[in-house]
Amino acid sequence: MSFEELRELDSRYMVRSYGRHPIAIDHGEGATLYGTDGKEYIDFASGIGVLSVGAAHPKWTAAVAEQAGRLAHVSNLYYSEPYIRLAEKLCTRSGMAAAFFGNSGAEGNEGIIKLARKYSWEKYGEGRGTIITLNKSFHGRTITTLAATGQDVFHKYFFPFTEGFRRADPAIESVKQAAGHDVCAVLVELVQGEGGVFPMDQGFIQELVQLCEDRDWLLLADEVQTGIGRTGSLFCFQQYGVQPDAASFAKGVAGGLPMGGFLVNEKCRHVFGPGDHGSTFGGNPVAAAAACAVLDILDDEAIAQVQEKGQYLRDGIEGLDLPCLGQTRGMGLMIGVEVADGLSNKELCAHLNEAGLLCLTAGPGLRFLPPLTITKDELDKGLAVLKSALS
């Protein structure tokens, strides 16, 4: 089907909630994708951080095909091996105690919000359900996770929101000012993705951990974008030397299939009982088998290379000395790039996509989230497109 035919059918039958680029992707291998017209694209977006092991990884493809041929779904009324193996892998490598599986990042965040409120209700009773979130944060598109999101640009049109959230700046005094007798938890992205790729200050996180311990608040980590190796450790909280009470995950966990969920520490493993929370497709055997393959591919050695690749890419971008771009920031292969004053990051992103480099925006800048398995050759090709397109 030609691109024109695809665009016409999309316009006719799809809700127009996406501002799509005029590109149709047909297939790919690794960090190289190909349009329906045969054009080659270097993938510095990975489906917004989803294609953690790239396109068509043979180990991932084999795991999905094998499980699809055995059992596609059974529901959580019964046991099945893939989700159990996945929970073991995630808990063993993260140091957390137990897992819950859903379908998306928003669902994972909804789950840890419910967890914090039930923990507090059972221990302190009614009236202690407020969760502090940070300005510039992003936690999802559902009504509740939008209420938690610290960016007003996402809030228009959708009022009234779920109650029970209060915002603060990423500074301990600001969090203390937002505190009150009604607070039960703090929800934080250790690197704010949609807000512009801003890593949290190490000292602030350490102070936040202590504050949560002192007041018996749960520390909730939104690892939807930072998790599964993206920042150079399986979960970003491991680089900060902390263990949250609960951490959500999604995006790259199943390498392209819909999966999300959360992990809890020992303190919170028994908060939910039967009937307190659920997800029809959560722990789906095919998605779980895919996620097991992802974790096998992203072993400790592969994740250690993520930091090296990230530094190589950041050095390469800054070394181009392009006047339209400024400093880089981020962790691992989660990289934000400043855009010069007076220029539109959306226009630059569209120009790069057209030139053959798929990328993203975040806040006022550009965002690069390549597959974690990207090769040096693919990184160099992407940098070459960046240079030729923006010089």
C-alpha positions in Angstrom: 0.0 0.0 0.0 1.4 3.4 -0.9 2.0 6.2 1.6 -0.8 8.3 0.0 -3.3 5.4 0.4 -2.3 4.8 4.0 -2.6 8.5 4.9 -6.0 8.7 3.2 -7.3 5.7 5.1 -5.9 7.0 8.4 -7.6 10.3 7.9 -10.9 8.5 7.1 -11.0 6.0 9.9 -8.8 7.1 12.8 -9.5 9.5 15.6 -7.2 12.5 14.9 -5.5 12.6 18.2 -1.9 12.3 16.8 0.1 14.8 14.9 1.9 12.3 12.6 5.0 13.0 10.6 4.5 12.3 6.8 6.4 9.0 7.1 5.1 5.4 7.0 7.5 2.7 8.4 7.3 -0.7 6.9 10.0 -2.8 8.6 13.4 -2.6 10.3 16.4 -4.3 11.7 18.2 -3.1 14.8 18.2 0.7 14.8 17.6 1.0 11.1 14.1 1.3 9.8 12.7 1.4 6.3 9.7 3.4 5.0 7.1 2.0 2.6 9.0 3.8 -0.1 12.2 2.0 0.8 13.9 5.1 2.4 16.3 4.3 5.3 15.9 5.9 8.7 18.3 5.7 11.7 16.1 5.3 14.7 17.0 7.6 17.6 13.4 7.4 18.9 12.8 3.6 19.3 9.0 4.1 19.3 9.3 6.6 22.3 11.7 4.3 24.1 9.8 1.1 23.4 12.1 -0.8 21.0 14.7 -1.4 23.7 16.4 -4.2 21.7 15.7 -2.7 18.3 13.6 -3.9 15.5 13.3 -7.6 14.6 15.9 -8.9 17.1 16.1 -12.6 16.3 16.0 -13.7 20.0 13.0 -11.5 20.7 11.2 -12.6 17.5 11.8 -16.3 18.2 10.4 -15.9 21.8 7.3 -14.1 20.6 6.6 -16.6 17.8 7.1 -19.7 20.0 4.8 -18.4 22.8 2.2 -17.2 20.3 2.1 -20.7 18.9 1.6 -22.2 22.4 -0.8 -19.8 24.3 -1.8 -16.2 23.6 -3.9 -15.6 26.7 -5.3 -17.3 29.8 -6.1 -14.5 32.3 -4.9 -14.1 35.8 -7.4 -16.6 37.2 -4.7 -19.2 36.4 -1.0 -19.6 36.5 1.2 -19.5 33.5 5.0 -19.8 33.2 6.0 -16.7 31.3 4.8 -14.1 33.8 6.3 -16.0 36.7 9.7 -16.2 35.0 9.5 -12.5 34.2 8.7 -11.6 37.8 11.7 -13.6 39.0 14.0 -11.9 36.6 12.8 -8.4 37.4 12.9 -8.9 41.2 16.3 -10.7 41.2 18.0 -8.0 39.2 16.3 -5.0 40.8 16.4 -6.0 44.5 12.6 -5.5 44.7 10.3 -8.1 46.3 7.3 -8.6 44.0 5.8 -7.6 40.7 2.4 -6.6 39.2 1.9 -6.7 35.4 -0.4 -4.4 33.4 -0.3 -2.9 29.9 1.0 0.6 30.0 3.0 3.2 31.9 -0.2 5.1 33.0 -1.6 1.8 34.3 1.6 1.1 36.2 1.4 4.6 37.8 -2.3 4.2 38.6 -1.3 1.0 40.4 1.3 2.5 42.6 -1.0 5.5 43.4 -3.6 3.0 44.6 -0.9 1.1 46.5 0.2 4.2 48.4 -3.3 5.1 49.4 -4.2 1.6 50.6 -1.0 1.4 52.6 -1.8 4.7 54.3 -5.5 3.9 54.8 -4.8 0.6 56.5 -2.2 2.2 58.8 -3.6 5.6 59.5 -7.2 5.6 58.4 -9.1 8.1 56.2 -7.8 11.5 55.2 -4.2 10.7 54.3 -4.3 10.1 50.6 -2.5 13.1 49.0 0.5 12.4 46.8 3.2 15.0 46.1 4.5 15.2 42.5 7.0 17.5 40.9 6.7 20.3 38.5 7.7 19.4 34.9 6.7 15.8 35.6 4.7 13.5 33.3 2.9 10.4 34.6 0.4 9.4 31.9 -2.8 10.2 29.9 -5.5 8.9 32.1 -7.5 11.4 34.2 -5.7 10.4 37.4 -2.2 10.3 36.0 -2.9 13.6 34.2 -3.8 15.0 37.6 -0.5 13.8 38.9 1.4 15.3 36.0 3.2 18.6 36.8 2.7 20.3 33.4 -0.3 22.5 32.8 0.0 22.1 29.0 -1.4 18.6 29.3 -4.4 19.6 31.5 -6.4 21.8 29.2 -9.9 20.6 28.3 -10.1 17.7 30.7 -11.3 19.1 34.0 -12.4 18.1 36.6 -9.4 16.0 37.6 -9.1 13.3 40.3 -8.3 15.0 43.6 -5.4 14.1 45.9 -2.3 15.6 44.3 0.0 18.5 45.2 2.9 19.8 43.3 6.4 20.9 44.4 9.7 21.8 42.8 12.6 19.3 42.9 14.0 20.8 46.0 13.5 19.4 49.5 12.3 22.7 51.0 9.6 22.9 48.3 8.5 19.4 49.1 8.3 20.2 52.8 6.2 23.3 52.0 3.8 21.1 50.0 3.6 18.6 52.9 0.7 18.2 55.3 -1.0 15.7 57.5 -2.9 14.4 54.5 0.2 13.3 52.5 0.9 9.6 52.0 3.6 9.5 49.2 5.9 11.3 46.8 5.9 10.3 43.1 9.1 11.2 41.2 10.7 10.6 37.8 14.5 10.3 38.5 14.9 11.7 35.0 12.0 13.8 33.8 11.5 12.7 30.2 8.6 14.7 28.7 9.6 17.7 30.8 12.9 18.0 28.9 15.2 15.2 30.1 16.2 16.6 33.5 18.0 14.2 35.9 17.2 14.7 39.5 20.0 16.0 41.8 21.6 13.1 43.8 21.5 15.1 47.0 17.8 16.0 46.6 16.9 12.3 46.1 18.8 11.3 49.3 17.1 14.0 51.3 13.7 12.9 49.8 14.4 9.3 50.9 15.1 10.5 54.4 12.0 12.7 54.5 9.8 9.8 53.4 11.2 7.6 56.1 10.7 10.2 58.7 7.1 10.8 57.8 6.2 7.2 56.7 5.4 8.4 53.2 5.9 5.9 50.4 8.6 6.8 47.8 7.2 6.0 44.4 9.5 6.0 41.4 8.0 6.5 37.9 10.5 4.4 35.8 8.2 4.1 32.8 10.8 5.7 30.6 14.0 5.4 32.6 13.6 1.7 33.4 14.8 -1.5 31.7 18.3 -0.3 31.0 17.5 3.1 29.4 19.8 5.1 31.7 22.6 2.6 32.1 21.3 0.4 34.9 18.3 -1.9 34.9 16.4 0.7 36.8 17.5 4.3 37.3 17.0 4.1 41.1 19.9 1.7 41.2 22.3 4.5 40.1 20.9 6.8 42.8 21.7 4.2 45.5 18.1 4.1 46.7 15.3 1.5 46.8 11.8 3.0 46.4 8.8 1.5 48.0 7.3 1.0 44.5 8.5 1.6 41.0 6.4 1.6 37.8 7.8 0.4 34.5 6.6 0.0 30.9 7.9 1.2 27.4 11.0 -1.0 26.8 10.2 -3.9 29.0 8.6 -6.1 26.3 10.6 -4.7 23.4 7.6 -3.6 21.3 4.6 -5.4 22.8 2.2 -3.6 25.2 3.3 -4.2 28.8 3.6 -2.2 32.0 3.4 -2.8 35.7 5.2 -2.1 38.9 7.6 -3.5 41.5 7.2 -3.2 45.2 9.7 -3.7 48.1 9.2 -6.0 51.0 7.4 -3.3 53.0 4.7 -3.1 50.4 4.4 -6.6 49.0 1.3 -7.5 51.1 -0.6 -4.2 50.7 -2.8 -5.5 47.9 -4.9 -8.6 48.5 -7.1 -10.6 46.1 -9.6 -8.2 44.4 -7.8 -5.0 45.3 -6.3 -4.5 41.9 -6.3 -6.3 38.5 -5.7 -6.1 34.8 -7.3 -8.4 32.2 -4.3 -8.5 29.9 -1.7 -8.1 32.6 1.0 -10.7 32.5 -0.1 -11.8 29.0 2.0 -14.9 28.1 3.2 -13.5 24.7 4.1 -10.1 26.2 5.8 -11.8 29.2 7.8 -14.1 26.9 8.9 -11.1 24.9 10.0 -9.3 28.1 11.9 -12.4 29.3 13.8 -12.3 26.0 14.5 -8.5 26.4 16.0 -9.1 29.8 18.1 -12.0 28.5 19.4 -9.7 25.7 20.0 -6.8 28.1 22.3 -8.6 30.4 24.6 -6.8 32.8 27.3 -6.4 30.0 24.8 -5.0 27.5 23.4 -2.5 30.0 26.9 -1.4 31.1 27.5 -0.5 27.4 24.5 1.8 27.5 26.4 4.4 29.5 29.3 4.2 27.0 27.1 4.6 24.0 25.2 7.5 25.7 28.5 9.3 26.3 29.7 8.6 22.8 26.4 10.0 21.4 26.5 13.1 23.6 30.1 13.8 22.7 29.3 13.4 19.1 26.4 15.8 19.2 28.4 18.5 21.0 31.4 17.9 18.8 29.3 18.8 15.7 29.1 22.4 17.1 25.9 23.1 15.4 24.6 26.7 16.1 21.0 25.5 16.3 21.8 23.1 19.2 23.1 23.6 22.7 24.2 21.4 25.5 23.2 17.9 26.0 22.0 16.3 29.3 20.6 13.0 30.5 21.7 9.6 31.5 22.7 6.6 29.4 20.7 6.6 26.1 18.1 9.0 27.4 19.4 12.3 26.0 18.0 15.8 25.8 19.5 18.4 23.6 18.9 22.2 24.0 17.7 24.1 21.0 18.9 27.7 20.3 16.6 30.6 21.3 14.2 31.5 18.6 14.1 28.1 17.0 11.3 25.6 17.2 12.2 22.1 18.5 9.2 20.7 16.6 10.4 22.1 13.3 13.9 20.8 13.9 12.5 17.4 14.8 10.4 17.3 11.6 13.4 18.3 9.5 15.5 15.6 11.0 12.8 13.0 10.5 12.5 14.0 6.8 16.3 13.8 6.5 16.4 10.2 7.8 16.9 10.5 11.5 13.9 9.7 13.7 13.9 11.7 16.9 11.6 13.2 19.5 10.9 16.5 21.3 10.8 17.0 25.1 10.0 20.2 26.8 11.7 23.0 24.7 14.4 20.7 23.3 15.1 17.5 21.3 15.1 14.0 22.8 17.1 11.0 21.6 16.1 7.5 22.8 17.9 5.0 20.5 17.5 1.3 20.9 19.8 0.1 23.7 21.4 -2.4 21.2 22.3 0.3 18.7 25.7 -0.2 17.1 28.5 2.3 16.8 28.0 2.2 13.0 24.4 3.2 13.5 25.3 5.9 15.9 27.8 7.3 13.5 25.2 7.2 10.7 22.7 9.1 12.9 25.3 11.7 13.7 26.1 12.2 10.0 22.5 12.8 9.2 22.3 15.3 12.2 25.3 17.2 10.8 24.1 17.3 7.2 20.5 18.2 8.0 21.3 20.9 10.6 24.5 22.5 9.3 
